[in-house]
Every structure is written in C-alpha cells, then in structure tokens.
C-alpha cells in the first residue's frame, strides 16, 4: 500500500443484474470473466487497522454492482469497523430487505458507511435505462436501509424520458431521510433504443416496449460536443 494514497476505488465484483446500455459489461457480454473479490482478498490487501483507519473506500460499479458480491456486507463491515469510510454505489435491486436493514444498522452504528442509490427515475421510468431492475424491490430495499438509520444519497442520472420525475424522486428521497442529487452522465447522451420486456406480477402478462434513451438539450452532459467528436474520431480510426 502506498502511504500517500488516502482514497481507494475498488471494483469488488463484475457481476450485475442490470443491463445499462452504456456499460462495458453490457456492450461486451461474454467477452470477459465475471468474478468477485472475497473478504479474504480485501484482508490480504489491507491486513490491519493501522493500514485502514481514516482511508476512504469507494466500492463502485464501473462494471458490476457491489451488492452482487455475496460477501459485500462482510467486506463493508471489515473496512468500516476498522475505521475506514466506505461508500457503495448500487442500483439497490438485489439482496433482501433483511440484508439492507443490516447494512443500514452498520451505517448507523459506525457512522462510516454511506450508499449512493443509483436510481434513474421513479416507478414509471427507472427501468428504461436500468434494464432488468425492479422498482418495487428497490423501494423495499431503500426503505429497509432507511428504517435502520442508514446514511444514503439518491443519485439520479438525467434523461429526456425521466426529467419530469425529478421532483417526485426528490420528495421520495426526503421521506427516506436521504440526500438527493441529479447528474448528467458523460456517455449517457448517446441515443439508444432499448427493447424492454416486463412481466405483470399479478396477471403474468409479458409486455414489450421500445423506448428511446437519450439526454439532449439541458439534460445532456456539458461536454457532449467534445465526446461526440472523440467518438466519431475513434470510429473513423477503427475503419482505416
């Protein structure tokens, strides 16, 4: 470990239930191994409290969602109880309410754990970009985490299809005692038509819809022109 480094971003798994279209795991499905780190792996990298205390660990989801790791709670507990600050980014649609309640209690008891809930819309829109996620499960899990006293932030990526739900999501976050913020994703402005299959939980009827996913105008990232130029340049180079 390098003593001058105070923040570590660790990808503890490449597993995820979602199918976001800009994710490299989605775009390169089947092209790399899906695997996870164990709590023993983390202990080997950070074997003592003196190497952990007051460090900041971001358990992010560049390719996977950290809670898809079966030992996510154990990893978080090990780091937090040894004095580290731990931030997890998650779509919150995996694990049980009991699991989330336990994580919320850990957050409350240590004051060291926070969750960025990556939920891009409310019941009618979140699944359009975060394909394969279930808002009923997300809502249940966020409530369980909140009821246990967990520290949370609802982070919403803006698109044309969900911008009208910002205040609805903000109000929901307030009821959960979470902070709320929006952001404009650097790659999420790339237009994509998603084919979405949904099964009614009561009738079991399967519906299929096509929705255009894009962020334009004031919803687009401020660096959209630069990113468009770079993307077109790379496409041209690949054809030479």
C-alpha positions as CSV (number, residue, x, y, z in Angstrom):
1,X,0.0,0.0,0.0
2,X,1.3,3.5,-0.9
3,X,1.1,5.7,2.3
4,X,0.2,8.9,0.4
5,X,-2.9,7.3,-1.1
6,X,-6.0,8.2,1.0
7,X,-8.8,7.0,-1.3
8,X,-9.2,3.6,-3.0
9,X,-11.8,2.8,-5.6
10,X,-12.2,-1.0,-5.6
11,X,-14.3,-3.0,-8.1
12,X,-15.3,-5.9,-5.8
13,X,-17.3,-7.6,-8.5
14,X,-18.0,-7.6,-12.2
15,X,-21.5,-9.1,-11.6
16,X,-24.7,-7.1,-12.0
17,X,-28.3,-7.8,-12.7
18,X,-28.9,-4.6,-14.7
19,X,-28.3,-4.1,-18.4
20,X,-27.5,-0.4,-18.8
21,X,-26.7,0.1,-22.5
22,X,-23.6,2.2,-22.0
23,X,-22.0,-0.3,-19.6
24,X,-19.0,-2.1,-21.0
25,X,-20.2,-5.3,-19.4
26,X,-23.4,-5.0,-21.5
27,X,-21.6,-4.0,-24.7
28,X,-19.1,-6.7,-24.3
29,X,-21.3,-9.5,-22.9
30,X,-19.5,-12.8,-22.8
31,X,-16.1,-11.3,-23.6
32,X,-14.5,-11.3,-20.1
33,X,-14.7,-13.3,-16.9
34,X,-17.3,-12.3,-14.4
35,X,-15.8,-12.7,-10.9
36,X,-15.7,-11.2,-7.4
37,X,-13.2,-10.3,-4.7
38,X,-13.7,-12.1,-1.3
39,X,-13.4,-10.5,2.1
40,X,-10.1,-12.6,2.5
41,X,-8.8,-10.8,-0.6
42,X,-9.5,-7.4,1.0
43,X,-7.9,-8.5,4.2
44,X,-4.7,-9.5,2.3
45,X,-4.6,-6.1,0.7
46,X,-5.4,-4.2,3.9
47,X,-4.4,-6.6,6.7
48,X,-4.5,-4.3,9.8
49,X,-6.4,-1.4,11.3
50,X,-3.4,0.9,11.0
51,X,-3.5,0.4,7.2
52,X,-7.2,1.0,7.0
53,X,-8.2,3.7,9.6
54,X,-9.3,7.0,8.1
55,X,-8.9,5.8,4.5
56,X,-11.8,6.3,2.1
57,X,-13.0,3.3,0.1
58,X,-15.3,3.7,-2.9
59,X,-16.9,0.4,-3.8
60,X,-18.2,1.5,-7.1
61,X,-19.8,-0.2,-10.0
62,X,-17.9,0.5,-13.2
63,X,-18.7,-3.0,-14.5
64,X,-20.6,-4.6,-11.7
65,X,-22.8,-3.7,-8.7
66,X,-21.0,-4.2,-5.4
67,X,-24.0,-5.7,-3.7
68,X,-24.0,-8.5,-6.3
69,X,-20.9,-9.7,-4.5
70,X,-22.1,-12.3,-1.9
71,X,-19.5,-11.0,0.6
72,X,-20.3,-7.3,0.1
73,X,-21.6,-6.9,3.6
74,X,-18.6,-8.7,5.2
75,X,-16.2,-6.5,3.1
76,X,-18.0,-3.3,4.1
77,X,-18.1,-4.4,7.8
78,X,-14.4,-5.2,7.9
79,X,-13.4,-1.9,6.4
80,X,-15.9,0.2,8.5
81,X,-15.2,-1.4,11.8
82,X,-11.5,-0.8,11.2
83,X,-12.1,2.9,10.9
84,X,-12.4,3.4,7.1
85,X,-15.1,5.5,5.4
86,X,-17.0,3.2,2.9
87,X,-19.2,4.4,0.1
88,X,-21.1,2.0,-2.1
89,X,-22.8,2.8,-5.4
90,X,-25.7,0.4,-6.1
91,X,-28.9,0.1,-8.1
92,X,-30.4,-1.4,-5.0
93,X,-32.4,-4.1,-6.7
94,X,-30.6,-7.1,-5.3
95,X,-30.4,-8.7,-1.8
96,X,-33.2,-9.0,0.7
97,X,-34.8,-6.3,2.9
98,X,-33.1,-8.0,5.9
99,X,-29.7,-7.6,4.3
100,X,-30.3,-3.9,3.7
101,X,-31.6,-3.5,7.2
102,X,-28.3,-5.0,8.5
103,X,-26.3,-2.7,6.3
104,X,-28.3,0.3,7.5
105,X,-27.6,-0.6,11.1
106,X,-23.9,-0.9,10.3
107,X,-24.1,2.6,8.7
108,X,-25.8,4.0,11.8
109,X,-23.6,2.2,14.4
110,X,-20.3,3.1,12.8
111,X,-21.1,6.4,11.1
112,X,-18.7,5.2,8.4
113,X,-21.0,3.8,5.7
114,X,-23.0,5.6,3.0
115,X,-24.8,4.4,-0.1
116,X,-25.3,6.2,-3.4
117,X,-28.5,4.8,-4.7
118,X,-28.2,4.9,-8.5
119,X,-31.9,5.1,-9.3
120,X,-32.6,7.0,-12.5
121,X,-36.2,7.8,-12.2
122,X,-39.3,6.6,-10.3
123,X,-41.6,3.6,-10.8
124,X,-42.5,4.5,-14.4
125,X,-39.1,5.3,-15.8
126,X,-36.2,3.8,-13.8
127,X,-36.3,0.5,-15.7
128,X,-35.9,2.2,-19.1
129,X,-32.2,2.9,-18.6
130,X,-31.6,0.5,-15.7
131,X,-32.9,-2.5,-17.6
132,X,-33.8,-5.6,-15.6
133,X,-34.2,-3.7,-12.3
134,X,-37.5,-3.8,-10.3
135,X,-38.6,-0.6,-8.7
136,X,-40.7,-2.5,-6.1
137,X,-37.6,-4.3,-4.9
138,X,-35.6,-1.1,-5.0
139,X,-38.2,0.8,-3.0
140,X,-38.4,-2.0,-0.4
141,X,-34.6,-2.2,0.0
142,X,-34.2,1.6,0.3
143,X,-36.9,1.7,2.9
144,X,-35.3,-1.1,4.9
145,X,-31.9,0.7,4.8
146,X,-33.5,4.0,5.8
147,X,-35.6,2.4,8.7
148,X,-32.4,1.0,10.1
149,X,-30.8,4.5,10.2
150,X,-28.6,4.2,7.1
151,X,-26.9,7.2,5.5
152,X,-27.9,7.5,1.9
153,X,-27.9,9.6,-1.3
154,X,-30.3,9.1,-4.2
155,X,-28.3,9.9,-7.3
156,X,-30.4,10.3,-10.5
157,X,-28.9,10.4,-14.0
158,X,-31.0,12.8,-16.1
159,X,-32.5,11.7,-19.4
160,X,-35.3,13.1,-21.6
161,X,-37.6,10.3,-20.5
162,X,-37.2,10.8,-16.7
163,X,-36.6,14.6,-16.3
164,X,-40.3,15.1,-15.4
165,X,-39.9,12.8,-12.4
166,X,-37.1,14.8,-10.6
167,X,-39.3,16.3,-8.0
168,X,-41.1,13.1,-7.4
169,X,-37.8,11.3,-6.7
170,X,-36.6,14.3,-4.6
171,X,-39.7,14.0,-2.4
172,X,-39.3,10.3,-2.1
173,X,-35.7,10.7,-1.1
174,X,-36.8,13.3,1.6
175,X,-39.2,10.8,3.0
176,X,-36.4,8.3,3.3
177,X,-34.2,10.9,5.0
178,X,-31.7,10.6,2.1
179,X,-29.9,13.4,0.3
180,X,-30.9,13.8,-3.4
181,X,-28.9,14.9,-6.4
182,X,-29.0,14.7,-10.2
183,X,-26.2,14.4,-12.7
184,X,-25.6,14.4,-16.4
185,X,-23.8,11.2,-17.4
186,X,-20.7,11.7,-19.7
187,X,-21.8,8.9,-22.1
188,X,-25.5,8.7,-21.5
189,X,-26.4,11.2,-24.2
190,X,-25.7,8.6,-26.9
191,X,-29.1,7.8,-28.3
192,X,-30.2,4.1,-28.0
193,X,-33.5,2.4,-28.5
194,X,-34.0,-0.1,-25.7
195,X,-36.3,-3.1,-26.1
196,X,-37.8,-3.7,-22.6
197,X,-39.7,-6.8,-21.6
198,X,-41.9,-6.5,-18.5
199,X,-44.0,-9.2,-16.7
200,X,-47.1,-8.1,-14.8
201,X,-46.8,-9.5,-11.3
202,X,-50.5,-10.2,-11.0
203,X,-51.6,-11.3,-14.5
204,X,-48.2,-12.6,-15.5
205,X,-48.7,-11.0,-18.9
206,X,-45.5,-10.0,-20.7
207,X,-45.4,-6.7,-22.5
208,X,-42.7,-5.5,-24.8
209,X,-41.9,-1.8,-25.4
210,X,-39.3,0.2,-27.3
211,X,-38.1,3.4,-25.7
212,X,-35.5,5.9,-26.9
213,X,-32.9,6.5,-24.3
214,X,-31.1,9.8,-24.7
215,X,-30.2,13.0,-22.9
216,X,-30.5,16.1,-25.1
217,X,-30.8,19.9,-24.5
218,X,-30.4,20.9,-20.9
219,X,-30.3,17.2,-19.9
220,X,-27.2,16.5,-21.9
221,X,-23.7,16.4,-20.4
222,X,-21.8,19.7,-20.7
223,X,-19.0,18.0,-22.6
224,X,-21.3,16.5,-25.2
225,X,-19.7,18.1,-28.3
226,X,-16.2,17.0,-27.2
227,X,-17.4,13.5,-26.5
228,X,-19.2,13.3,-29.9
229,X,-16.1,14.5,-31.7
230,X,-13.9,11.9,-29.9
231,X,-16.4,9.1,-30.6
232,X,-16.6,10.0,-34.3
233,X,-12.8,10.2,-34.4
234,X,-12.3,6.8,-32.9
235,X,-14.9,5.3,-35.3
236,X,-13.0,6.8,-38.3
237,X,-9.7,5.5,-37.0
238,X,-11.1,2.0,-36.5
239,X,-12.1,1.9,-40.2
240,X,-8.7,2.9,-41.5
